[in-house]
Amino acid sequence: MFPPSDRSKPIVKALLAYPDAGTEADHLEVLRGVAQVMPDESKHYVPDIVGEDFKSWENGRVILDCGTGCGKNEFIIKKLAGWLVDRLLTGEKNDTILYLCPLNSLHAEMIRRRMEAEIADIGQEAADETHLYKDALVIQTYQHIEKLCRNAPDRLKESLSSPKYIVADECHYLTDFSTYNINTYLSLEVLQRAEKDHVVIYMSATGGQVYEMLNATTETPPDRIYTLPQNNAHIARMYFYARDNLEMILHDIPADEKAVIFMSGGDDLVKMKELFGDAAGYYCSENNARYGKKLDSLEDCIKDRMLQKRFLFTTKAIGMGIEIKDRTLKQSISPYRMPVLVDWIKEHLNQPMKWKYLYTGIMISKIFAEYRNRPMKPTTLNKKLAIYGVQAVLGRDKKRVKDGKANENRDVLFWFLVEF
């Protein structure tokens, strides 16, 4: 068991059904990248570590390798965009930012936060008339850029001619989505080319693979890399649930506390909706073709950064930059995962593998059992892997360079474990 926590500090308590399984570090890792929940006021933020450096950034690459809730977007909206607006008003320069993100929900969230910042800076009336922040900070999705690449290259060139800064937010999209969105390489190529005549800012709490890939092409100057670790000070204790004890856990939560419960996928969300009905909210990515329109919209679940129902059942889609600041949110509940398989998946995520290697690596953990010693088909294995938030998919290794050499297997089909 974990030692008792100081309950005067944490704002969020997370529940584990099996506190003896794995290490505390294993458990904390499960919550990396989930929605921001009332960050510890004593920690440092991106504006603190960047300081005034951004005012002298020349064209090239900048990396903000910083954990969830460290103020990456706050820096972009209030510091960088605010500074550009000030310069415009004083007649110095008319530089702008093109901000890119992977999800429509994050796109809408950023537009809302941009408007809030503008009203706080210049007032409601002036904001309605001038739209200074809207002009200084243009918000688009990676998919929009990819569509222009394919269908309207002239419009893409025009879109990139104005901004001095390009922000690649949640840049792990470029690798994590690559095996089931064949167009992510278009965004990556646009960003790499843009480094010649733009300041390109890559941001993510989990962008390690992207940063390694970029550095394999050209090394990022050390003074252009800003790092802040994930801060989990607000998490007192974590408990994973198993299917047979989830209802019991939720029943024991005090009536004045709210909870976010992470599910493996849309199937589980539908089952929870059958059990809890209108007493809870149910959210998955709007890009989910099967369930996105059957479940609640993001605004029905989270409005003004507050949970709209006592319980929110969701997938990891809620962690892609969606902000929650609700003091009654005290519980974060995740499905139980065996640490030995979690570790293997982490080591092999997004790596090209032959099916035999992937299958053997998973089955050697003895978490899953074959029926009458018959090897599982990919569809069967994927149903079992759903609780781990990954799927095995067939795709191509699109990296042009690997281990410092041209990738000879670029057009060969491999199996990949990808997050969903």
BELWOPE-V707056 format. One record per backbone hydrogen bond with DSSP energy under -0.5 kcal/mol. NH is the residue of the N-H (numbers start at 1). CO is the residue of the C=O. E is the energy in kcal/mol with one decimal. If there is no record, write none. Layout:
NH;CO;E / NH;CO;E
This chain:
7;5;-1.0 / 9;6;-1.2 / 10;6;-1.0 / 12;234;-2.0 / 13;330;-3.6 / 14;237;-2.3 / 15;332;-1.4 / 16;238;-0.7 / 16;239;-1.7 / 17;240;-4.2 / 21;18;-1.7 / 22;20;-0.5 / 27;23;-1.8 / 28;24;-2.6 / 29;25;-2.0 / 30;26;-0.9 / 30;27;-0.7 / 31;27;-0.6 / 31;28;-1.0 / 32;29;-1.5 / 34;31;-1.7 / 36;322;-0.9 / 38;324;-0.9 / 43;40;-1.4 / 46;70;-3.1 / 48;45;-0.9 / 49;45;-1.7 / 50;46;-2.5 / 51;47;-1.7 / 53;50;-2.2 / 55;52;-1.5 / 56;53;-2.3 / 57;54;-0.9 / 60;198;-2.8 / 62;200;-2.5 / 63;224;-2.7 / 64;202;-3.0 / 65;63;-0.7 / 65;226;-2.2 / 66;64;-1.5 / 66;204;-0.6 / 67;228;-1.5 / 70;67;-1.3 / 75;71;-2.0 / 76;72;-1.8 / 77;73;-2.8 / 78;74;-2.4 / 79;74;-0.8 / 79;75;-0.9 / 80;75;-2.6 / 81;76;-2.5 / 82;77;-0.5 / 83;79;-2.0 / 84;80;-2.0 / 85;81;-2.3 / 86;82;-2.1 / 87;83;-2.2 / 88;84;-2.1 / 89;85;-2.4 / 90;86;-1.6 / 91;88;-1.2 / 92;87;-2.5 / 97;136;-2.7 / 98;165;-2.6 / 99;97;-0.6 / 99;138;-3.4 / 100;167;-3.0 / 101;140;-1.3 / 107;103;-2.1 / 108;104;-2.4 / 109;105;-2.0 / 110;106;-2.5 / 111;107;-1.8 / 112;108;-2.0 / 113;109;-2.4 / 114;110;-2.4 / 115;111;-2.0 / 116;112;-2.3 / 117;113;-2.2 / 118;114;-2.1 / 119;115;-2.5 / 120;116;-2.3 / 121;117;-1.7 / 122;118;-3.0 / 123;118;-0.6 / 123;119;-1.8 / 127;123;-2.1 / 128;124;-2.3 / 129;125;-1.3 / 130;126;-2.7 / 131;127;-1.3 / 135;131;-1.9 / 136;132;-2.0 / 137;133;-2.6 / 138;97;-2.8 / 138;136;-0.5 / 140;99;-3.0 / 140;138;-0.5 / 142;101;-1.9 / 145;141;-1.4 / 146;142;-2.5 / 147;143;-2.2 / 148;144;-2.0 / 149;145;-2.3 / 150;146;-1.9 / 151;147;-2.7 / 152;148;-2.0 / 156;152;-1.9 / 157;153;-2.4 / 158;154;-1.9 / 159;155;-2.4 / 160;156;-1.9 / 161;157;-0.6 / 161;158;-0.7 / 162;158;-0.6 / 163;159;-0.6 / 164;96;-1.9 / 165;96;-2.0 / 166;199;-2.6 / 167;98;-2.8 / 168;166;-0.6 / 168;201;-3.5 / 169;100;-2.2 / 169;167;-0.9 / 171;168;-0.6 / 171;203;-2.4 / 173;170;-2.2 / 174;171;-2.0 / 175;172;-1.2 / 176;172;-3.2 / 177;173;-1.6 / 178;175;-0.9 / 180;177;-1.2 / 181;177;-1.6 / 184;181;-1.5 / 186;183;-1.5 / 187;183;-0.9 / 188;184;-2.1 / 189;185;-2.5 / 190;186;-2.3 / 191;187;-2.5 / 192;188;-2.5 / 193;189;-2.3 / 194;190;-2.1 / 195;191;-1.0 / 196;193;-1.4 / 197;194;-1.2 / 198;194;-1.1 / 199;164;-2.8 / 200;60;-2.9 / 200;198;-0.8 / 201;166;-3.2 / 201;199;-0.6 / 202;62;-2.9 / 202;200;-0.6 / 203;168;-2.6 / 204;64;-1.5 / 211;207;-2.5 / 212;208;-2.3 / 213;209;-2.1 / 214;210;-2.6 / 215;211;-2.5 / 216;212;-1.5 / 217;213;-0.7 / 217;214;-1.0 / 218;214;-2.3 / 224;221;-2.5 / 225;222;-1.5 / 226;63;-2.9 / 226;224;-0.5 / 228;65;-1.7 / 231;68;-0.5 / 232;230;-0.6 / 235;232;-1.9 / 236;12;-1.6 / 236;234;-0.7 / 239;15;-0.7 / 241;334;-2.3 / 245;242;-1.9 / 246;242;-0.9 / 249;245;-2.1 / 250;246;-2.5 / 251;247;-2.2 / 252;248;-1.3 / 252;249;-0.5 / 253;250;-1.0 / 257;254;-1.9 / 258;328;-3.5 / 259;310;-2.2 / 260;331;-2.1 / 261;259;-0.5 / 261;312;-3.1 / 262;260;-0.5 / 262;333;-3.0 / 263;314;-3.6 / 269;265;-1.6 / 270;266;-2.4 / 271;267;-1.8 / 272;268;-2.4 / 273;269;-2.2 / 274;270;-1.7 / 275;271;-1.3 / 276;272;-3.2 / 277;273;-1.9 / 279;276;-2.0 / 280;277;-1.1 / 281;311;-2.6 / 283;313;-2.4 / 288;285;-1.9 / 289;287;-0.9 / 292;288;-2.6 / 294;291;-1.0 / 295;291;-1.6 / 296;282;-1.9 / 301;297;-1.0 / 301;298;-0.7 / 302;298;-3.3 / 303;306;-2.4 / 306;303;-1.8 / 308;301;-2.7 / 310;279;-0.6 / 311;279;-0.7 / 312;259;-2.2 / 313;281;-2.9 / 314;261;-2.5 / 314;312;-0.5 / 315;283;-1.0 / 318;315;-1.7 / 319;316;-1.9 / 320;317;-1.4 / 321;319;-2.1 / 322;318;-0.5 / 324;36;-2.1 / 325;305;-2.7 / 329;326;-1.9 / 330;258;-1.8 / 330;328;-0.9 / 331;258;-1.3 / 332;13;-1.2 / 333;260;-2.6 / 334;15;-0.7 / 334;239;-0.8 / 336;241;-2.3 / 341;338;-0.8 / 342;338;-2.2 / 343;339;-2.6 / 344;340;-1.4 / 345;341;-2.6 / 346;342;-2.3 / 347;343;-2.0 / 348;344;-1.3 / 349;345;-1.0 / 349;346;-0.6 / 350;417;-3.0 / 351;348;-1.8 / 353;415;-2.2 / 358;354;-2.4 / 359;355;-3.2 / 360;356;-2.4 / 361;357;-2.4 / 362;358;-1.8 / 363;359;-2.6 / 364;360;-2.1 / 365;362;-1.1 / 366;363;-1.8 / 367;362;-0.5 / 371;374;-0.6 / 372;370;-0.7 / 373;370;-0.6 / 374;371;-1.6 / 375;373;-0.6 / 381;377;-2.4 / 382;378;-2.5 / 383;379;-1.3 / 384;380;-1.3 / 385;381;-2.1 / 386;382;-1.0 / 387;384;-0.6 / 388;385;-1.8 / 389;386;-1.9 / 390;385;-1.2 / 391;418;-2.2 / 393;391;-0.6 / 393;416;-2.7 / 395;414;-2.9 / 397;409;-0.6 / 397;412;-0.8 / 398;396;-0.9 / 402;405;-3.4 / 405;402;-1.8 / 407;400;-2.7 / 408;406;-0.9 / 410;407;-1.1 / 412;409;-1.6 / 414;395;-3.5 / 415;353;-3.3 / 416;393;-2.7 / 417;348;-0.6 / 418;391;-2.7 / 418;416;-0.6 / 420;389;-1.6
